[in-house]
């Protein structure tokens, strides 16, 4: 019988728990769900897990799988469950908080291990792969994700239906390690972090900041051509603004805030939406002014747990390419369709051609604002827009923003990983809270609909995705240092500087590497830094007014005239239109 991969992963989580129970009898169990590419399980034990334990645990898991044990399910009452897990404090705490008015609870038993679980699981362990899993790492994890609670040990495992699938995944992970944005940031001298002084905030170096600015310049150029108006709103605003918008109630614990001498509480801006609404609210707007596109490259700050920070991919301070589109209900569908085409076209420019969407629907009632009627209209509008453009999408139940449903844009990179970047969110609630209106054709006030839109999402995260997808081999127009000229000896120094001057006069950033080092050493260093083009000049090149080019990733060399090289480079570094 063939089982879904989630079922296999969840069953393997129980096998690992059973193995650890056998090896470390004092262990207390928290929980272990299936996740993308595998599963994890949280444990509380005096033993400190390390990489030295991984092979032992895997070996015990294989022995248990070979024993052909059954996964036996039964329903129990709350009282029976409390008795069954009396020696397990985390299960007991969960049961004490459980409120189901007599509903049956499900437990699964595998060998000597029993766990609270809805399932499903495989029938017997013979249905599990003996060589389809590998322990990846162990990390600290607070019980219930709350730093006030005890730190548990979380073991992560990669798990697949076969050894072949696991090997393919491990190969991809090895490739990913070489492409890690933190490694590339060091190798290419782009940025660094200072965990002691500013955890989760990027210290941009010159070359990294060049890429950062070019990403903003490109989005700015595209937005201006599409009719966007660019605004800028304050970085610090009164807490009452976030209370009015609803962000404080939902995300207040993630805000950086403090009191001033007059007793007011001010917040460092965690998102740009309320500021954009205040700008729209200035002056009288007519239906003739709509749709109105307000864009802002807003630097925002949100607290993230230290354990969740991950290079450029998850930071506490970042810049969003945020925009808010204000439109009428009649314009809504066309605007969503137009935005989706706009987003896809920009992703294609960066080489991301495999794109899929998720339609994230209303959160559970206690986590959202607005009536069901408004949510019905909003979700239907986004669904119609997605259906009309024919792009692949799936429904993500209950994952919408607290104020409206959203379309998430997911990109597949060059080694097969997917990343969520941009969003289009439909909001009929915040314009109501901020009493936004426009004068319609009938001379009466009407409420606009607002679309929140981000394409790159955050500049930092998108740069991380782009660096890892390209392995640092960026397109010439985006490269911070598209060409470096290196003479073979001091004798060609003046010619190298002549080439650099010609390139800079043509609008190409270039520099000469005049270090007193052997040329092969300089080429190796420049290649490690992912320099796209290294122009080498010796006596022959100086005499002939030519250059010998080494292109990143290309083993062959080419010799062309200096004039032709400058012309080629001037064209190659132009920003795509």
Secondary structure, 3 states (H helix, E strand, C coil): CCCCHHHHHHHHHHHHHHHHHHHCCCCEECCCCEECCEEEEEEECCCCCCHHHHHHHHHHHHHHHHCCCEEEEEEECHHHHHHHCCCCHHHHHHHHHCCCCCCCEEEEEECCEEEECCCCCCCEHHHCCCCCEEEEEEEEEEHHHCCCCCEEEEEEEEECCCHHHHHHHHHHHHHHHHHCHHHHHHHCCCEEECHHHHCCCEEECHHHHHHHHHHHHHHHHHHHHCCCEECCCCCEEEHHHHHHHCHHHHHHHHCCEEECCCCCEEEECCCCHHHHHHHHCCCCCEHHHCCEEEEEEEEEECCCCHHHCEHHHECCEEEEEEEEEEECCCCHHHHHHHHHHHHHHHHHHCCCCCEEEEEECCCCHHHCCCCHHHHHHHHHHHHHHHHHHCCCEEEECCCCECCECEEEEEEECCCCCEEEEEEEEEECCHHHHCCCCEECCCCCEECCEEEEEEEEEEHHHHHHHHHHHHCCCCCCCCCCCCEEEEECCHHHHHHHHHHHHHHHHCCCCEEECCCCCCHHHHHHHHHHCCCCEEEEECHHHHHHCEEEEEECCCCCEEEEEHHHHHHHHHHHCCCCC
